[in-house]
């Protein structure tokens, strides 16, 4: 069988079949990569604070070791972070780039769904 360009085509696969198959492979790889992401190593930033990137919904190791109150504050900083954006810091961390109290806990929320935490709020 020949396609519109006069070349041999596989009569069993249409362009749509190939496209849907490719989309399915991509979607499956996204799910697998999201599940495969684990907690990263704890490092230190230029200010001496611990930094760790973990999947959303998990806490960094340094927040777990501080007891339930510390973990609760870290969860609040992520889940209700907009409220902490109205509370200034009083520890002098504005000189290291913190704009508000939330920055003492959450360094960044990443496109891949992970969260990078800082120990600044726990120390």
Secondary structure, 3 states (H helix, E strand, C coil): CECCCCCECCCCCCHHHHHHHHHHHHHHHHHHHHHHCCCCCCEECCCCCEEEEEECCCCCHHHHCCCHHHHHHHHHHHHCHHHHCCCCCCCCHHHHCCCCHHHHCEEEECCCCEEEEEHHHCC
